[in-house]
Amino acid sequence: MPYIVVKEARYYTGDPLNGGKADALLVWSPFKKSAKRYVKRGWAEKAAAKLHGQVEEVRK
Protein backbone atom coordinates (compact mmCIF):
# COMPACT_ATOMS: atom_id res chain seq x y z
CA MET A 1 0.00 0.00 0.00
CA PRO A 2 1.66 3.27 -1.06
CA TYR A 3 2.08 6.22 1.25
CA ILE A 4 3.07 9.70 0.23
CA VAL A 5 5.51 11.19 2.69
CA VAL A 6 6.75 14.75 2.60
CA LYS A 7 10.08 14.83 4.39
CA GLU A 8 11.41 17.81 6.33
CA ALA A 9 8.09 19.58 5.92
CA ARG A 10 4.38 19.01 6.24
CA TYR A 11 1.88 17.40 3.95
CA TYR A 12 -1.38 18.87 2.79
CA THR A 13 -4.81 17.45 3.38
CA GLY A 14 -7.22 18.26 0.60
CA ASP A 15 -6.06 20.00 -2.55
CA PRO A 16 -2.75 21.86 -2.00
CA LEU A 17 -3.47 24.08 -4.98
CA ASN A 18 -6.67 25.39 -3.39
CA GLY A 19 -5.30 26.25 0.04
CA GLY A 20 -5.64 22.86 1.71
CA LYS A 21 -4.92 22.83 5.42
CA ALA A 22 -1.42 21.78 6.48
CA ASP A 23 -0.95 18.97 8.97
CA ALA A 24 2.10 18.21 11.09
CA LEU A 25 1.96 14.49 10.30
CA LEU A 26 4.12 13.11 7.51
CA VAL A 27 1.94 10.42 5.96
CA TRP A 28 -0.53 11.85 3.48
CA SER A 29 -2.76 8.96 2.46
CA PRO A 30 -3.03 5.24 3.16
CA PHE A 31 -5.43 4.89 0.24
CA LYS A 32 -3.79 3.42 -2.84
CA LYS A 33 -5.83 5.27 -5.48
CA SER A 34 -5.53 8.64 -3.74
CA ALA A 35 -1.79 8.18 -3.28
CA LYS A 36 -1.26 7.23 -6.93
CA ARG A 37 -3.39 10.17 -8.09
CA TYR A 38 -1.37 12.58 -5.94
CA VAL A 39 1.93 11.30 -7.36
CA LYS A 40 0.65 11.18 -10.94
CA ARG A 41 -0.63 14.75 -10.96
CA GLY A 42 2.42 16.14 -9.18
CA TRP A 43 0.41 17.61 -6.30
CA ALA A 44 2.66 16.05 -3.68
CA GLU A 45 5.73 17.61 -5.30
CA LYS A 46 4.03 21.02 -5.44
CA ALA A 47 3.03 20.81 -1.78
CA ALA A 48 6.56 19.74 -0.84
CA ALA A 49 8.15 22.53 -2.88
CA LYS A 50 5.89 25.09 -1.25
CA LEU A 51 7.00 23.87 2.18
CA HIS A 52 10.65 23.24 1.19
CA GLY A 53 10.35 19.47 1.65
CA GLN A 54 10.82 16.30 -0.37
CA VAL A 55 8.43 13.61 -1.52
CA GLU A 56 8.99 9.93 -0.94
CA GLU A 57 6.64 7.09 -1.85
CA VAL A 58 6.81 4.14 0.52
CA ARG A 59 5.13 0.84 -0.33
CA LYS A 60 4.06 -1.60 2.38
C-alpha positions in Angstrom: 0.0 0.0 0.0 1.7 3.3 -1.1 2.1 6.2 1.3 3.1 9.7 0.2 5.5 11.2 2.7 6.7 14.7 2.6 10.1 14.8 4.4 11.4 17.8 6.3 8.1 19.6 5.9 4.4 19.0 6.2 1.9 17.4 4.0 -1.4 18.9 2.8 -4.8 17.5 3.4 -7.2 18.3 0.6 -6.1 20.0 -2.6 -2.8 21.9 -2.0 -3.5 24.1 -5.0 -6.7 25.4 -3.4 -5.3 26.3 0.0 -5.6 22.9 1.7 -4.9 22.8 5.4 -1.4 21.8 6.5 -0.9 19.0 9.0 2.1 18.2 11.1 2.0 14.5 10.3 4.1 13.1 7.5 1.9 10.4 6.0 -0.5 11.8 3.5 -2.8 9.0 2.5 -3.0 5.2 3.2 -5.4 4.9 0.2 -3.8 3.4 -2.8 -5.8 5.3 -5.5 -5.5 8.6 -3.7 -1.8 8.2 -3.3 -1.3 7.2 -6.9 -3.4 10.2 -8.1 -1.4 12.6 -5.9 1.9 11.3 -7.4 0.6 11.2 -10.9 -0.6 14.8 -11.0 2.4 16.1 -9.2 0.4 17.6 -6.3 2.7 16.0 -3.7 5.7 17.6 -5.3 4.0 21.0 -5.4 3.0 20.8 -1.8 6.6 19.7 -0.8 8.2 22.5 -2.9 5.9 25.1 -1.3 7.0 23.9 2.2 10.6 23.2 1.2 10.3 19.5 1.6 10.8 16.3 -0.4 8.4 13.6 -1.5 9.0 9.9 -0.9 6.6 7.1 -1.8 6.8 4.1 0.5 5.1 0.8 -0.3 4.1 -1.6 2.4 
